[in-house]
Amino acid sequence: MKNKKFQKILDAILIPVLAILSGLVLMGVLIAITGKPVWESYGVLFSKAFGCEKASNCAIITTLERATPIMLTGLSAVVAFRSGLFSIGQEGQYLMASVVAGWLGYSIHLPNGVHQIVILLACMAVGAAYGFIPGVLKVKLGVNELLSTIVLNSIATLFIEYMVQFPMRADVSTTAHSPIIDVTAQLPTFMAGSKWGVGFVIAVIAVIAVYIYLWRTKSGYEQRMAGQSKRFALYGGVPSDKAAIRAMIISGALAGLAGAVEVMGVHRRIMTGFSTGLGFDGVTAAILGQTHPFGVFIVSILFAGLKLGAQLGLQLKLGIPRELGGTIIGFIILFVAASKFYEGNIDRIRAWFKKPDKQKAKGGGD
Amino acid sequence: MALALEMKGITKYFSSTDVQANDNVNLTVEAGEVLALVGENGAGKTTLMNILYGLIKPDSGEIIINGEEVQIGHPDDAIKHGIGMVHQHFKLVPSFTVAQNIILGMEPNKAGFLSPKEENKVVKDLADKFNLPVDPKAQIRDLPVGMQQRVEILKVLLREAKILILDEPTAVLTPQEVKELMEVVRDLAKMGYSVIFITHKLIEVMEVADRVSVMRAGKNVGSKKVSDTNIPDLARMMVGREVLLRVKKDTIQRGKPVFEAKDVSVSDVHGLAAISHVSFDVHEGEIVGLAGVSGNGQTELVEVISGMRPLDGGKVFLNDQDITQANVRDRRNAGVAHIPEDRMEVGLNLQTNLDENLIISRYNQSEFSKFGFLLSKSIHRFAETVVNSFSISAAKPGEDISMLSGGNLQKVVVGRELSGNPSFIIANQPTRGLDVGSIEFVHKTLIEERDRGAGVLLVSVELEEIMALADRILVLFRGQIQGELEAKTATEEEVGILMAGGKLSDLVSKQPESGKESK
């Protein structure tokens, strides 16, 4: 029984792992073409992503900090995907919540502890509301959620830019940004000099909560059944429409939480160009993580690490453009999409390994 | 006669599922012969044929065509060697015409331009040559299933196949279409073509085949001349034990009505009337057989009764309670069980495990969930109970079901639906696509439920099934009840004439003339 479960997990992670390895190999090829040292670049990439040069300055700490919003938007995508909704509205929900976090951070004044919780809840509510729109459009009018979330993302991108440029603008500096939020609105960090803090804890709790929700609760069961087979859900009497709207609300709330954590824990204000595609990183993390919360946990750390390693290691140390980090992630996604390529070969290798086994077993029997 | 095809020692092991699909299988087909290939679901028939057609590579074994060993690694190779396959699910383009479908990929062209005229002529000549009339200009989507199958056969013949593989060709056909297909197959054999006819309906084997090969658990357990064997014999070979082809049924006293439909009207997905003004009832301890050719409103009627589709007019009652407005969950809680016609898409979720499949209609009950959380332990216990009481040996609690054979999947559906003593059971085509062993199980279980006092509505296009199980027979024709018969006194002929839209009085008046009319 245990063994079988282990085998199942192994099967699930095999393709992503192979995809990641292929992506890294390809990175080596690209670096070799540019004439930079290949082995050194691997070393630099990893030490700047996951290494620890000095006890006070660990790269892994920064990686975990950067992984936090990806983790939350990734979970948001998992909840939507698991109910059969291809919502990519995480970016929009994340941005709308960021505006709210930035605004409530300086416009209201509450005691430490209360202020943060109020903002977190408000951001989740805003994200949920922004997720509810495509959900209800889908259920009541049959509007494709992919299209509606793309449109809502654009609206959110323009909305945050407007808010930063005009109503919330702090001063007339060259780059627009909102005022720094109150100290009472900031999330505590674990160590001086780093922004890794309570946000990460919130993300980890969310990982576990999403897992429990999807596989241990009635609502999660309804959502998954409706997502996997609409006809089966209808036949069994599962209220699919309710489940879909609920999924979009939870998905939105999680993306909203990502916005809150990013503003309250890292930037402490919002500025022009705030949208850097963290919502879309969540979508890819969810896909690569096999739409499983634990998968998202691992993949978001890996993504953040690759980006950081490319930026601090490859670019600063070796003069290789940091965009290579994003390129590798792109390759990895491509390899996952082309997973059929591995499946055939895996089967062949497995058969090759299994055959001698079988013959042995037969021989023993006789 | 000369051997057209010989398959020797074909072995195939699927490592991903740990299944020995073919184990040293030998098979021969002569030119001008119809070979029936029978076996239970999962016996390895389809794997063997997919190997022959180049869709799967065998681990070992030889394929010899016309005395020459050939390598078939791709369907193109198979076609080159004169092997053609008509799949169970047709591979036609619905928006193309008959001619376009038949000629697809080998269009005669003039300097790069298509020539519909020439295409139509080629297809017409082909159809004439084989005496398989089709309208080359008709669109596939407008054609009945039997005609679509004819197009598939012509497609294969145009590619000069000498060996035709028909994969369960009768599964989707009406009785009339089956008859026509049988004639086509016999004609092809007469012209020297070899036909491999995959089926699990033994009666068809006796009708159409010259020889039969039986597969069980990946092995060819015997090849016989049809004239040297009979149905019980073949059934025994297929299942590996004695099989009751017709289950025993005692007469019992029926009780009060458990289900009632009053003046029900329903429209189909296109908004056209599928069922108009239908009224009937089902009593306790009674199996009501709803006969009819497929597509006469059965699907819509069953969906309305189960609550999956809203009705346009009329009322439905369960134990004298009006359930017209009740949703699926309320109806199920009130004691309705539903064995749907499509177990893969509707009756089960193949992407999840057995436990989660078994609670779909009862996860809300306090036994299985509390405070919004699922009680996985009692769900697991329930799965064990179902597996034991319906002896679904292949399914294991907590494990995936996607690898189970059709028969075992149906056992899961039946086990789930009949646990918890439902008062009214809708069984829509409960044995479609099943092998004799599984059919026996389903039939026995339905009769046990009836004896317990449940009312059963059995919807089936198999006349035999209706005759074997039903206490009362209703015939559905074009969305209306064409007639009602007592099963004890009804003859197949009577049901048949009602299924075709006739009246019982026609039968009486026509009988004296029947001698004249038959050609």
Boltz contact constraints between the chains, C-beta under 6 A:
constraints:
  - contact:
      token1: [A, 216]
      token2: [B, 373]
      max_distance: 6.0
  - contact:
      token1: [A, 216]
      token2: [B, 374]
      max_distance: 6.0
  - contact:
      token1: [A, 217]
      token2: [B, 372]
      max_distance: 6.0
  - contact:
      token1: [A, 217]
      token2: [B, 373]
      max_distance: 6.0
  - contact:
      token1: [A, 218]
      token2: [B, 369]
      max_distance: 6.0
  - contact:
      token1: [A, 218]
      token2: [B, 372]
      max_distance: 6.0
  - contact:
      token1: [A, 221]
      token2: [B, 363]
      max_distance: 6.0
  - contact:
      token1: [A, 228]
      token2: [B, 349]
      max_distance: 6.0
  - contact:
      token1: [A, 228]
      token2: [B, 351]
      max_distance: 6.0
  - contact:
      token1: [A, 229]
      token2: [B, 349]
      max_distance: 6.0
  - contact:
      token1: [A, 231]
      token2: [B, 345]
      max_distance: 6.0
  - contact:
      token1: [A, 231]
      token2: [B, 346]
      max_distance: 6.0
  - contact:
      token1: [A, 232]
      token2: [B, 349]
      max_distance: 6.0
  - contact:
      token1: [A, 234]
      token2: [B, 308]
      max_distance: 6.0
  - contact:
      token1: [A, 235]
      token2: [B, 346]
      max_distance: 6.0
  - contact:
      token1: [A, 236]
      token2: [B, 360]
      max_distance: 6.0
  - contact:
      token1: [A, 236]
      token2: [B, 361]
      max_distance: 6.0
  - contact:
      token1: [A, 237]
      token2: [B, 328]
      max_distance: 6.0
  - contact:
      token1: [A, 237]
      token2: [B, 329]
      max_distance: 6.0
  - contact:
      token1: [A, 237]
      token2: [B, 332]
      max_distance: 6.0
  - contact:
      token1: [A, 237]
      token2: [B, 361]
      max_distance: 6.0
  - contact:
      token1: [A, 347]
      token2: [B, 16]
      max_distance: 6.0
  - contact:
      token1: [A, 350]
      token2: [B, 15]
      max_distance: 6.0
  - contact:
      token1: [A, 351]
      token2: [B, 15]
      max_distance: 6.0
  - contact:
      token1: [A, 354]
      token2: [B, 15]
      max_distance: 6.0
